[in-house]
Amino acid sequence: MSITLDNIKSISHDVLADLVYTQIDNNNVLYEKVEKLLLKNDLKALIKSIKKDIVSIRRGRKFIGYYEAFDFAEKVENIVDDILIMVEDEKVASELFKELILTDSKVYLRSDDSAGAIQMSYARAEDGWAECLGVLNDEDIYADIMEMLVCEGFGVRSVFSEKVPQKVLEKIYDEFYVKCENKQDESYDSFDDIHVLEVCAHYLKKPELYIKAFTLSHREMNDRYMIDFAKEYRYADDAQGTIDTLAKMKVIDRYSAKDFYEIQVWAYEALKQPMNVTLAYKNWYQKTKSPEILKIYLLRLEGVMQQQVKEEALKDAQHLSFAEAIYFFQSLDEGELAATYIWEHQGAIETEYMYANELKKIANWLKKDHPQEAILLYRDSCEKALKTSQSKNYPSAIKALKECLKIEKENDTLSWEIEENMLYFEKLINTHKRKPKFVELFFKAFGDL
């Protein structure tokens, strides 16, 4: 049963009160929540209680191990929840969020946060602070950002957002641009400052300022960065600027193709240029040979052109790797072609390059109309598992054989061209009779055959 808020509201107040009271001494989190709820109408006392929790984090010295990090993250999140739920004065809430956020550097330095749990909890605090900006004036927001801007030793904090007023972003951008442009000391590391400029330009929706900041880093403007610039134009809803920026790219490889064509399609759609959208999908497919992109491209074509493109694509798929070709046929629901391909590649089936779930999905797709070919896939999977001579793979081999039997029982095998499973099993067990663990598992699974 899934318990909803309405379910809980249907319980009488007295029953809930008794339940909470009986559990409170054994649950520290519940105790603290109730304690703060009782202080909700006493703002001074509530603030004092929350600040006490923040101070305990700031003054902590004990190293926080990997597994302890999850509990610590929950501790930070509980403070965030207390501020969000119980502090109704948003200006006060913003101050508490800021005070909590400023504890992060020391916490990171004394913890193993490999899983990122603590970082995520502080991200919630940053989001909470951003939600309070509506009650702060520009001067206060500017002062808070400058105070929280850099997490010592860990770079720029995520304190910028669309909620930050444009004038504040412009002021910070101008100040940091002058700072970067006039740097005198050769030891000055401008990385964080340039990042601040780029983030400000992003939320100002001014790609030209983003590129201007980028030039201060003296990095080469290669194709990878052109993608970044194009994304800034897209964020600014500047379709033509997006197209013009993408046009400066010299090479579009398979690694950059997804980003490139996604942005290009968006821009041409925004400019209401359907022919160019179709051309973009054509180029995208030709670059990646992705069946998913091909399906979208085909939907934009009609009649003879659609059929011609599809036939050429299916012909090209014959030259892909085995796994890629089968996935391609499945994506286009071309079962007959997939079956023929499998049949023609007996002895060269490569199920070892398929994930177990992917193999099962393809076999399930095939087995209704092409059960023999589905069995060939499972047999190859079994043989590849046995080829390694690692006993940990034997259960998956047995599982594949069970699937073969299941498919055979569901079909009329009189016209089949592959050998019956019983004959195949007999040859298989003779071939691998020197693998005692497999033999044991085999007869345990099929001893009554």
C-alpha positions, -999 to 999 in steps of 0.1 A, spaced: 0 0 0 13 35 -9 5 60 19 -5 94 6 -7 128 24 -45 125 22 -43 91 40 -24 107 68 -48 136 70 -77 112 74 -62 100 107 -74 118 138 -52 144 154 -51 125 187 -41 92 171 -12 109 152 -1 128 183 0 95 203 20 78 174 45 107 173 49 107 210 56 70 213 83 72 185 99 104 194 125 92 219 138 65 195 140 88 164 164 118 167 153 133 134 116 132 144 125 146 178 143 176 162 115 182 137 89 183 164 111 205 185 114 230 157 77 229 149 70 239 185 93 269 180 77 279 147 57 308 163 88 320 182 110 332 153 140 341 176 140 307 192 136 289 159 165 309 143 187 302 174 179 264 171 187 263 133 219 284 138 230 259 165 227 231 139 247 251 114 274 259 140 278 223 148 286 216 112 310 245 109 329 235 141 331 198 132 366 184 129 361 146 126 368 130 92 336 119 74 342 86 57 325 74 25 296 57 42 292 83 68 289 109 41 253 98 33 242 104 69 260 137 70 243 148 37 210 140 53 220 162 83 226 191 59 193 184 41 174 184 74 186 219 80 176 229 45 141 214 51 138 232 85 145 266 68 122 259 38 93 246 59 95 266 91 111 299 84 83 320 68 104 352 66 123 348 33 149 374 42 157 356 74 157 323 54 181 337 29 206 346 57 203 311 72 209 295 38 239 317 32 253 308 67 248 271 59 263 273 24 295 290 38 303 258 58 307 237 27 345 242 21 356 229 55 332 200 52 345 190 18 381 191 31 373 167 59 351 142 40 352 115 14 323 126 -8 330 103 -37 293 97 -43 285 134 -43 258 131 -16 271 160 5 276 182 -26 240 175 -36 227 185 -1 246 218 -4 232 223 -39 197 222 -23 208 250 1 220 270 -29 186 265 -46 169 275 -14 188 307 -13 179 315 -49 142 311 -40 145 339 -15 158 365 -40 124 381 -46 125 398 -12 161 411 -15 172 443 -32 199 444 -58 226 456 -33 218 427 -9 219 401 -37 252 415 -50 267 414 -15 255 379 -8 268 366 -42 302 382 -36 304 367 -2 294 332 -13 310 333 -48 340 310 -43 341 278 -23 377 279 -12 396 251 -28 366 239 -49 359 267 -73 328 289 -80 296 280 -62 263 276 -80 248 308 -68 239 323 -102 205 316 -117 178 332 -138 164 347 -106 195 370 -102 186 405 -115 201 415 -147 217 446 -132 235 425 -106 248 402 -133 260 431 -154 278 447 -124 296 415 -116 305 409 -152 319 444 -156 340 441 -124 354 407 -132 361 416 -168 382 446 -158 400 424 -132 409 398 -158 418 423 -185 441 443 -162 459 414 -145 495 423 -138 508 394 -118 519 364 -140 510 341 -111 474 352 -112 451 323 -120 421 336 -139 402 303 -143 376 310 -116 372 346 -126 366 337 -163 341 311 -152 322 338 -133 322 359 -165 309 330 -186 281 322 -161 270 359 -158 270 361 -196 249 329 -198 222 342 -175 223 376 -192 215 357 -224 243 376 -241 264 351 -261 287 379 -273 297 386 -237 303 348 -232 326 347 -262 343 379 -251 350 363 -217 363 331 -234 389 351 -253 405 362 -220 415 326 -214 436 325 -246 422 291 -255 421 281 -291 386 286 -306 383 250 -319 351 231 -330 344 219 -294 341 255 -282 319 264 -312 294 239 -299 295 257 -265 290 291 -282 261 277 -302 244 265 -270 247 300 -256 229 314 -287 202 287 -283 198 296 -246 193 332 -257 167 321 -283 189 335 -311 183 310 -339 202 328 -366 232 334 -342 231 296 -335 232 288 -372 260 313 -379 281 299 -351 276 262 -362 286 272 -397 321 281 -384 328 244 -374 354 228 -396 348 191 -387 317 174 -374 327 139 -361 305 112 -345 313 125 -311 301 160 -317 273 151 -341 245 147 -315 251 182 -300 256 198 -334 225 185 -351 202 188 -321 211 225 -319 209 229 -357 174 213 -359 162 235 -331 174 266 -349 159 257 -383 126 248 -366 127 282 -348 134 299 -382 105 279 -398 128 263 -424 114 227 -427 136 218 -457 167 226 -437 154 206 -408 150 176 -431 185 182 -445 199 183 -409 183 150 -401 197 135 -433 232 147 -425 228 136 -389 219 100 -400 247 99 -426 272 109 -399 260 85 -372 241 58 -389 217 59 -360 184 40 -366 166 63 -343 176 93 -363 168 74 -395 132 69 -383 127 106 -377 143 114 -411 120 89 -429 89 104 -413 98 137 -430 99 120 -464 72 106 -486 65 81 -514 94 70 -536 120 91 -518 111 76 -484 113 40 -498 146 47 -515 162 61 -484 150 32 -463 163 6 -488 197 22 -490 199 24 -452 190 -13 -448 216 -22 -474 242 -1 -455 233 -19 -423 248 -51 -437 282 -36 -433 278 -27 -396 291 -49 -368 268 -79 -360 253 -63 -329 248 -29 -346 232 -45 -376 207 -65 -355 198 -35 -334 193 -15 -366 169 -41 -381 150 -43 -348 147 -5 -346 130 -5 -380 110 -36 -372 126 -55 -401 123 -90 -387 128 -108 -420 161 -90 -427 173 -96 -392 165 -134 -395 183 -136 -428 213 -118 -415 215 -141 -385 211 -172 -407 238 -160 -431 262 -153 -402 261 -186 -384 296 -191 -370 301 -153 -369 273 -143 -345 286 -119 -319 263 -119 -289 292 -112 -266 289 -76 -277 253 -74 -266 241 -67 -231 219 -95 -216 188 -73 -215 194 -62 -251 198 -98 -263 166 -109 -245 147 -79 -261 159 -88 -296 152 -126 -291 117 -118 -278 111 -96 -309 123 -124 -332 108 -155 -316 72 -151 -328 79 -151 -365 115 -163 -365 120 -187 -336 149 -206 -352 170 -174 -354 161 -165 -318 174 -199 -307 206 -194 -327 212 -162 -308 207 -179 -274 229 -208 -284 257 -184 -294 253 -166 -261 256 -200 -243 287 -209 -262 304 -176 -256 297 -179 -219 314 -214 -219 343 -203 -240 357 -182 -212 360 -212 -189 350 -190 -160 324 -208 -138 307 -175 -129 294 -174 -165 278 -208 -164 245 -198 -149 239 -174 -178 247 -203 -202 221 -225 -185 196 -196 -187 202 -193 -224 196 -230 -229 163 -228 -210 152 -201 -233 160 -223 -263 138 -251 -249 110 -226 -242 110 -213 -277 111 -249 -292 81 -260 -271 60 -230 -283 65 -239 -320 59 -266 -346 95 -278 -353 87 -302 -382 99 -278 -409 129 -264 -389 163 -264 -404 183 -261 -372 190 -293 -352 167 -301 -324 177 -288 -290 182 -323 -276 208 -331 -302 224 -297 -297 225 -302 -259 241 -336 -263 269 -323 -284 273 -293 -260 277 -314 -229 302 -337 -246 322 -308 -258 323 -293 -222 324 -324 -201 357 -314 -186 339 -284 -169 325 -301 -138 307 -270 -125 289 -266 -158 280 -303 -160 266 -301 -125 244 -271 -134 234 -287 -167 221 -320 -152 205 -301 -123 185 -280 -149 179 -307 -176 185 -340 -159 149 -352 -166 151 -346 -204 
